[in-house]
Amino acid sequence: MIQSNNVSVSAPGGSTSPYVITSALKTLHVLQAFAEPPYTFTLADLASRLDMDRNQIYRSLKTLEEAGMVAPNAEGAFHLGQAAAALGTVASRHQSRNIIDVARPFLDHLASATQETVHLMITKGDQVVCIDERESPLGIRLASVLGITAPLHAGATAKAVLAHLNPTRIEGILTDLDRLPKYTGRTATKREDLRVELDLIRERGYALSDGDFDPSARGVGAPIFNVSGEPIGAVSVGGPTFRIDDARVVQLAQLVTAAARNIGRQYASTGHF
C-alpha cells in the first residue's frame, strides 16, 4: 500500500501467492507513487517516500522509462509518460461510459454554439481527468488531450471542482499548494489568493482560467454535481486569449453553466447518484 508522506510499501515478498513476480510488483509500487502530489519525482524523492532499496527504485524507474510509463524532464526528475496516459484514458473512459453518453448531446451543442474547444472532466481523487472533448474547428484553437490529468489548483474545470469540495478537502489542497505545479506566472501560489478565488467561483457559479494553466488561453468551467451536491466533474469551453475577451467570458459562462447543470440532472435521472 502506498501512502503520501513517507510512503510505505507492503513487502511484495510477503505475498502468499506463488504467482506474484516480486520485482514486477515492486516496479508497480514505484509507478503508483506518481499518483501523489507533486506528480514529479527524482530518485532521491522516491527513496524518501518508498520503503524500498534505492537500487531497486532506480532499476524500476529505468524499466518504466523503457516501457514509456515514465519520462525524465530536463532536470532529471521523472513524471508519468505517454504509455501511462494512454492506459489512464482507456480506464477512465471505461469507468465513465455512462456520463460520457449522457453528456454527449450537451457537449455537441456547446461546441456548435461556441465554436471553441470543449472539455468534459471527471474528478479522480485530488485531480481531474479529461474523458471527452470537442475540438474547435477554427485554425487557432485550444488543444485537446484525452486522458490528461491535472491537479485542482489551476485551470477552469479543476478550480470549478475544487471550489465545491467539502471544506476539509479544500484546506488539504491549499496546504499542499506549494508542492503543486506552477504552470505559468499566473498559477496560484498563495493560499489566501486561491481561497478568495474559490469564494468568487462559488458566488458566480463558474471558474475562469486566465492564463494560469496555459499562458495563451482563457477558459470557463462549471461543476457537474450529483444528487448529493458533490462535484463529480466539470465541463469547460476555452480558446486563445485574443478571442475570449471579458464580454465573451460572460456569454460562455451562461452556456457552460447551463450545460453542466443539464448533464448533472440527466445523469441523476438515469439512476446515478
C-alpha positions in Angstrom: 0.0 0.0 0.0 1.3 3.4 -0.9 0.6 6.5 1.3 1.8 10.1 0.9 4.4 11.4 3.3 7.0 8.7 3.8 5.1 6.2 1.8 5.3 2.7 3.0 5.1 -0.3 0.6 3.8 -3.6 1.6 6.6 -6.1 1.2 5.9 -8.0 -2.0 7.9 -10.9 -0.7 5.2 -11.3 1.9 2.6 -12.4 -0.6 1.3 -15.9 -0.2 0.7 -16.3 -3.9 3.4 -18.3 -5.8 2.4 -16.5 -9.0 3.5 -13.0 -7.9 6.6 -11.6 -9.7 8.2 -9.8 -6.8 10.4 -7.4 -8.9 7.4 -6.5 -11.1 5.3 -5.8 -8.1 8.0 -3.5 -6.7 8.1 -1.7 -10.0 4.4 -1.2 -10.0 4.6 0.3 -6.5 7.1 2.8 -7.9 4.7 3.6 -10.7 1.9 4.1 -8.2 3.9 6.8 -6.3 3.3 9.1 -9.3 -0.4 9.3 -8.4 0.5 11.5 -5.5 1.4 15.2 -5.5 3.7 16.7 -6.7 3.5 14.0 -9.5 7.1 14.6 -10.5 10.0 12.9 -8.5 13.7 12.5 -8.5 15.3 9.2 -7.4 16.0 10.8 -4.1 12.4 11.9 -3.7 11.1 8.4 -4.3 13.7 6.9 -1.9 12.4 9.1 0.8 8.8 8.2 0.1 9.1 4.4 -0.5 10.3 1.8 1.9 12.4 0.2 -0.9 16.1 -0.2 -1.7 17.4 2.8 -3.7 19.0 0.5 -6.3 15.6 -1.3 -6.8 13.9 2.1 -7.3 16.4 3.1 -9.9 16.0 -0.2 -11.8 12.3 0.1 -11.6 12.4 3.7 -12.9 14.6 2.6 -15.9 12.2 -0.3 -16.6 9.2 2.1 -16.5 11.1 4.6 -18.7 11.9 1.9 -21.3 8.2 1.0 -21.4 7.1 4.6 -21.8 5.3 4.6 -18.4 7.5 7.4 -17.0 9.7 10.0 -18.7 12.5 12.3 -17.4 12.4 16.0 -17.6 15.3 18.4 -18.3 16.2 18.5 -14.6 16.4 14.7 -14.3 13.2 14.2 -12.4 10.5 11.8 -13.7 6.8 12.2 -14.5 4.2 9.9 -16.0 4.8 9.1 -19.7 2.6 8.7 -22.7 2.0 5.0 -22.1 0.7 5.7 -18.7 -1.5 8.4 -20.1 -2.9 6.0 -22.7 -3.8 3.5 -20.1 -5.4 6.1 -17.9 -7.5 7.3 -20.8 -8.8 3.8 -21.5 -9.5 3.1 -17.8 -11.3 6.5 -17.3 -13.4 6.3 -20.4 -14.5 2.7 -19.5 -15.3 3.6 -15.9 -17.1 6.8 -17.0 -19.0 5.5 -20.0 -22.4 6.4 -18.6 -21.6 10.1 -18.0 -19.9 10.3 -21.4 -23.1 9.0 -23.0 -25.3 11.4 -21.0 -23.1 14.4 -21.7 -22.7 13.8 -25.5 -25.6 15.9 -26.8 -24.8 18.8 -24.4 -21.2 18.8 -25.4 -22.2 18.8 -29.1 -24.5 21.7 -28.5 -21.9 23.6 -26.5 -19.2 23.1 -29.2 -21.6 24.1 -32.0 -22.8 27.2 -30.2 -19.3 28.5 -29.2 -17.0 27.2 -31.9 -14.4 26.7 -29.2 -12.8 23.7 -27.6 -15.0 21.8 -25.1 -13.7 19.5 -22.3 -15.5 17.1 -20.1 -13.5 16.2 -16.9 -14.3 13.9 -14.0 -13.0 14.0 -10.5 -10.4 11.4 -9.5 -9.1 11.9 -6.0 -7.4 15.3 -5.9 -7.2 15.6 -9.7 -9.5 15.9 -12.7 -9.1 13.8 -15.8 -10.3 14.6 -19.3 -12.7 11.9 -20.5 -14.3 13.6 -23.6 -13.7 16.6 -25.7 -14.8 18.5 -28.8 -12.1 20.4 -30.7 -12.8 23.8 -32.1 -13.0 23.9 -35.9 -11.1 27.2 -36.0 -7.5 27.3 -37.2 -6.1 28.7 -33.9 -7.6 26.7 -31.0 -7.1 25.3 -27.6 -5.6 21.8 -27.9 -7.5 18.7 -26.7 -5.8 15.8 -24.9 -8.0 12.9 -23.9 -6.7 11.3 -20.7 -4.8 14.3 -19.5 -4.9 14.7 -15.7 -4.5 17.9 -13.7 -4.4 18.8 -10.0 -7.2 21.0 -8.7 -5.5 24.4 -8.3 -5.2 25.6 -11.9 -7.5 25.5 -14.9 -11.2 26.2 -15.3 -12.5 22.7 -14.8 -10.1 21.9 -11.9 -11.0 25.1 -10.0 -14.7 24.6 -10.6 -14.4 21.2 -8.9 -12.1 22.4 -6.1 -14.4 25.3 -5.1 -17.3 22.9 -4.3 -15.4 20.2 -2.4 -16.0 19.9 1.3 -14.0 22.5 3.4 -11.7 19.9 4.8 -10.6 18.7 1.4 -10.2 22.3 0.2 -7.9 23.1 3.1 -5.9 20.0 2.5 -5.2 21.0 -1.1 -4.5 24.6 -0.1 -2.0 23.3 2.5 -0.2 21.4 -0.3 -0.3 24.4 -2.7 3.5 25.0 -2.6 4.1 21.4 -3.7 1.8 21.6 -6.8 3.0 22.6 -10.3 3.3 26.2 -11.2 2.3 26.1 -14.9 2.6 29.8 -15.7 3.3 33.1 -13.9 -0.4 33.3 -13.2 -0.8 30.0 -11.5 -1.9 30.5 -7.9 0.9 30.1 -5.4 -0.6 31.9 -2.4 -3.2 30.1 -0.4 -5.2 33.2 0.5 -5.4 34.3 -3.1 -6.7 31.0 -4.2 -9.1 30.9 -1.3 -10.6 34.2 -2.4 -10.9 33.0 -5.9 -12.8 29.9 -4.8 -15.2 32.1 -2.9 -15.8 34.0 -6.1 -16.3 30.8 -8.1 -19.0 29.6 -5.6 -20.7 33.0 -5.8 -20.9 33.3 -9.6 -21.2 29.6 -10.4 -18.3 29.2 -12.7 -14.5 29.2 -12.8 -12.3 31.3 -15.0 -8.9 30.2 -16.2 -7.0 33.2 -17.4 -3.5 32.1 -18.4 -3.0 30.1 -15.1 -2.7 26.7 -16.9 -1.9 27.7 -20.4 -0.4 31.2 -20.8 -2.1 31.8 -24.2 -5.6 30.5 -23.3 -8.7 31.5 -21.4 -11.5 29.1 -20.4 -14.7 29.0 -18.4 -15.6 25.9 -16.4 -18.7 24.9 -14.4 -19.1 21.9 -12.0 -21.3 18.9 -12.5 -23.0 17.8 -9.3 -24.5 14.5 -8.2 -27.8 14.4 -6.4 -25.9 14.9 -3.1 -24.5 18.1 -4.3 -21.0 16.8 -4.6 -18.9 17.7 -7.7 -18.3 14.7 -9.8 -16.6 16.6 -12.6 -16.9 19.7 -14.7 -17.4 21.0 -18.3 -15.4 23.8 -19.9 -15.1 25.9 -23.0 -11.8 27.6 -23.9 -9.8 29.3 -26.6 -7.0 31.7 -27.3 -6.9 34.8 -25.2 -7.3 37.1 -28.2 -10.7 35.6 -28.9 -12.0 35.3 -25.3 -12.4 38.8 -24.0 -14.4 39.7 -20.9 -17.7 40.0 -22.9 -17.1 36.6 -24.4 -16.4 35.2 -20.9 -19.9 36.2 -19.8 -21.5 34.6 -22.9 -19.5 31.4 -22.4 -20.3 31.3 -18.7 -24.1 31.2 -19.4 -23.7 28.4 -21.9 -21.2 26.3 -19.8 -23.2 26.6 -16.5 -26.4 25.5 -18.4 -24.6 22.5 -19.9 -23.1 21.4 -16.6 -26.5 21.7 -14.9 -28.2 19.7 -17.6 -25.6 17.0 -17.6 -25.9 16.6 -13.8 -29.7 16.5 -14.0 -29.7 14.0 -16.8 -27.1 11.8 -15.1 -29.1 11.7 -11.9 -32.3 10.8 -13.8 -30.6 7.7 -15.1 -30.3 6.4 -11.6 -26.7 7.5 -10.8 -26.1 9.2 -7.5 
